[in-house]
Amino acid sequence: MELINGTRMPAAYTMGREPSGRDLLVVAVKGTFRIPAHGEHGRLADEQVPLITADAFTGAPGMSAPVYEMDFAPRKRRCDVLLLGNAHAPHGRPALRVPVDVRVGDMHKTFAVVGDRAWRAGIAGISASDPKPFTSMPVTYDRAFGGADDRDDDRSRHTAFTRNPVGRGFHKQMRSEWVDGTALPNTEELDRPVTWPDRDYVPMAFGPIGRGWEPRRRYAGTYDQHWLDEHFPFLPPDFDEAYYQAAPLDQQIAHPGGGEPVTLVNLTVDGHVGFTLPTFDAPVHFFPKRGGREDGKLVLDTIVIEPDEGRFTLTWRATRPLKRDMFEVAQIIVGRKAPAWWSAREEASLLLPVILAAAGPTGGGPAA
């Protein structure tokens, strides 16, 4: 299969699969844009970030916070809005607590970033120490409420905070020596500060959530003996494509069309940044080996903002169901081509190759 990329952005294709077992042809295009001056449209960056082919983490895979998720999900019903970076104290002056705020179109999420704290546990009970001042603080699920409680010698008593097992501050066992001196989270809801180790706080960050965390893992379906006997190696029938959404629910929006306003507060050294998403009409054309041209459109379904890098990336996707396999499609064209290019292509397709073969001694076939 040939992919012709008519954009200035990385593009690639791969295969996906529905729970029914039907194969899918997935095309992804990813553009990197510079965060512009206040109020302007983002402009395409000279250096383009490549499409990501494997999940990346802050540390050991599965034991630390996800940073980037692969760009080849078969489908996303909604658009993920993700942000990776740091909270910055206003005017660069050390602060104990800083509110951060992200708005993209109708999406609005805000929470507090707090200086380093530790649990104090003793005869008087459990309390949090005063926060230390900071000027910059990473905003990541590693520093959000959560974690694993695995200090007990009895492994059956080990537990984890399933909404964020890589975080900090969570304890189920309240033995003073296991709690005292351990870190509290650096993020929390504005109106619900973290004050006790085993309560059900909402982990606050803007990055992707783990594939095995709640509530995402419930969309993955049921993998049991019935699945092994009746459906393996295909996805289980109760698999839900919501599993492909990497952002938490409050960071998912309808697929943008371009022009949506973006506002960031206390997530850059300037304190306040605003711009609008660029508009990109993204056609895609499939040319099956049998049949005529099929026209589609790429849909924007992933936004990743990286304020400290001065950039954001947009990923568009198109998915085509396959009757047999991807080899039934001869060519994919992404982006716009000039009319003269299309005319030249049509003319070339009308030219039939002529193969000349020398006659054999009897005139009945090619010479040996």
N, C-alpha and C positions, 0 to 999 in steps of 0.2 A: 504494500500500500504506500502511496505517495502522499505526503502532506506538503502543501504549498502555503506558506505563511505570508500573507499580504500585509501584515502589521509590523511594527518595529518592536514587538514584544515577544517573549518566549512563548512557544506553542508546542503542544505535544498531544498524543493520543494514547489510550490504553484500553483495556477491556474491563468491564464490570459484569455483575450478574444479579439478576432479580431472584427473590426467594423461589419463584417458580422454576428456576434453572435456566431461564432465557438469558443469553449473552447480550451485552450492551457494548456499543462503541462509544467511548467517552473522549471528548475533545476539551482540552483546557488551555486557556490563554491567560497569562499573568503579566500585568503591567506594573511597573514601579514608577511612582510619581514623587516629585519633590513637594514638601509642604510649603506652600507659598506665603507671601506676605498676607496680612490680614484681609479677608474678604475676597481674595482672588481664587481663580480656579487652579487646581493642582496641575502641574505641567509634567510631561513625561521626562523621566530622569535619563541622563546619558548612560548611566550604568544600570542595567536591568538585573534584578534578582532572579535567579533561575527557578523553575518549577521544582517543588520539593517532592522527592520520591519516597521519603521515609520520615516518620515522626522524630522530632528532636526534643530533648529535655534539658533542664538546667543541670542535671547530674545523671545518675544511673537511671536508665530507662525503667519506668514503672515504679521507681522509688523516689522520684522527684517530679517537680511540676512540668507539664508539657509546655513547650515554647512554640514550636511550629508543628502543624499537622500536615501530612502529605496532601498534595493538591489534586488528588485524583479520586475523590469520592464520586461514586456513580451519579448521585443526584443530591441536591439540597433543595428542599421545599421552600426554605426561607434563606435570607442572607445573614451569615454570621458577621458580627462586628466585633473585632478583637483589638486589643491594645497591649503593647509590650513596652515597658519602660519604667520610669521612676516618678515618684512624687517629689515636687520641689517646693521648699518653703518660700513664701512670697518675699520678693526683693532679696533673696539670698540670706535672710536673717534666720538664725536657728529658731526652730519652733518645736513645741511639744506635740501638737496635733494640727494636721492640715487637711482640709476637705478637698477632695478631687472630684472632677465632674467631667463626664463625656456625653455629648449630644451628637447624634447622627440622624438627621431627619426627625422622625417622631420618637426615636429612642432616646431615653435619658436615664443615666445611671450615676449615682453619686454615693460616696462613702468617705469615711475618715481614715487617714493614715496617721499612725501614732508612733512615737519614739520607742526605742527598746525598753521592755519591761520584763519582770520575772515574777513568778508566783512565790509568795512567802507562806510557808506552811509550818505551823508549830502548835503549841498548846492553845494559843489564842484563836486558832482556826486558819483559814486560807484567805489570803488577800493578794491584790496586785501591787507591785511596787510602783512608785512614780515613774512616768516615762522620762527618758533622756532626750534632750533636744537634738534635732537633726536639721540638716539643710537639704539632703537628698536621701530618698529611701526607695529601694526596689519595691515595685508593686507586682506581686507574684503569689501564686497559691502556696509556695513554700513558706510564705510569711503570713498567710491567712489562717483563720481558725481551723483546727483539725489536727491530724496526726494519728499515731498508733500508740496504744498503751500495752507494752509487751515486757514490762519489768518483772512480772510474777514468774516464779519458777514453774508454776503450773501452766503449761501452754494452753490448756482449755479455758483459761481466764483471760487470755490475750484478746484484745479487741481493737478496732480502729474506727475512726470517724469516716463513715463511708462516703460522705459528700466531699471529703478532702482528706484522704489518708496520708498525704505528704506534708500537711500543715503543722502548726504548733499551737500549744495551749490546751489541748484536749487530754483529760485524764478520767478514767473510769474508776480506777483504784485510788483511794484517797490517802494512802500511807504517806506521812509527812516526808520521809526520806526519798520517796519517789517523785514527789511534787515540788518540794522546796528547791528554788533556784532555777527551775526550768522556764523556758521562754514563753511569753504570751505572744499572740499574733500582733503584727504591725498594722493590720487593717481590721476595721469593724464597721458595722452599720452606724450611721450618724446618730440615731436615736436609741440604740441598744448596745451600749458598751459591753465588752467581755468582762464579767465579774466572777465567774465560777467555772471550774474546769470541765464539768460534765453536762453542761446545758447545750441545747440544740441551736447554736448560732449559725447564721448564714455566712459561709466563707466568702470574703469579698476580694475580688481581683477582676481584671479585665481580660485575662488570657484564656486559652482553651482549657476545657475541663477534660480529665482523663477518660479514656474509653471505658474503663472498668469502674468508674465512680457513679454514685447515685446523683441525679436520677437517670443518667445517660444509659447505664448498663441494662436497665429494664427494657430498653428498646431493642436490645441485641437478640432477643428471642430465647427459646428454651432448648438447651443442649443436653438431652437425656438419652436413655436407652431407646425410646421411641424414635427420637431423631436419628440415632445411629442405625436403627433397623429400617426406617422408612424413607429417610430424606438425605442422609449423608451421601456425597460430600456437599450437597447444596445447603443453602441457608434454611433455617427452620421456618415453617409457615407463619409463625407469629413474629418474625422479624419485622421491625418497623423502620422505614427509611429515616425517621427522626434521629436514629442513631448516628447518621452521618453529620449531624449538626455539631460542630465543635464548641460553639459558644453556649453559655447558659441561656435559659429562656428569655431573661430580661435583656439580652444582647442580640436577639434575633429580630429581624425586620423583614417586611415584604421586599421582594427583589427591587432594588433601586433602578431608576431610569437615567440617573445623572442629574446634577444640579442641586442635590440635597445639601443643606448646610451642615457643617461639622464644627463643633466648638469643644475646645479642651481647656480646662481650668486647672492650674497648678500641676500640670503634667509636662511643662517646659520651663526653662529658666526664665522665660519672659512672663510667665504666669497665666497668660490668656492668649489663645490662638484660635482663629476662625477662618474657615475656607469652605469651598463648595466642591463636591465630587465632580470630576469631569464627566462629560457626556461622550459616550463611545457607542456608535452604531456598529454592532458586531455581527455581521452575517457570517454564516458558514454554509458551504455547499458540499454535498456528498454526491459522488459519481459512482453508482453501483456498476459492476461489470455487466449486469443485465438490467436494462431500464434506463430511464432518463434522469436528468439532474434533479436532486432533492434539495430544496432550499430550507435552511433552518436559521436559527438565531441564537447566539451565545447570550447567556443570562448571567448577570453579575450576582454571585452568591457568596463571596468571601471578601471582607475588607479587613486588612491588618494595618494598624497605625503604629508607627514606631517614632514617637516624637524626638527622642534623643538622637536618632539617626537622621532626623529631618526628612523622613519619607513615609509613604504609605503604599501598600500594594493592593491591587484589585484583581480578583480572579473571576473570569467568566467561564461558563461551562455549557456544553451541548451534549446531549445523550441521544443516540440512535439505537433502537432495538434491532437486533440482528436475527435473520431467519435461520442461519446456520453458524457462520463464524465471520470474523472480521475480513477474511479474504474475499467476501462477496462485494466489498467496496474497493474500487481501484484507486480512488483519489479523493482527497479532502482539500478544499480551498477555504482558508480562513481570511477574513478581511475583504476589503474592496479592491477590485482591479479595474483599470481603465477600460473603456469600451473597446479600444484597439486591441488590448490583450485578449479579451473575450473573442473578438473577431478572428484573431490569429489562431486561437485555440480551436474554434469551430472549423476553420479551414484545414487545420492540421488533422482533425479527426476524420475529415472526408477523404484524405489521401490513403489509398489502399496500397500496402506494400506488394511489390511484384518480385517473386522469387524465381530465378532462372536456374534450371538444372540441366546439366549435359545429358544427352540421351545415351543409354547403354548400347551394347552391341546389337541387341535385338530391337532397340527403339522402345522397349517397354518400361523403362525406369531410369533412375539416376545411375550414372557411372559409379562403379565401386571405387 
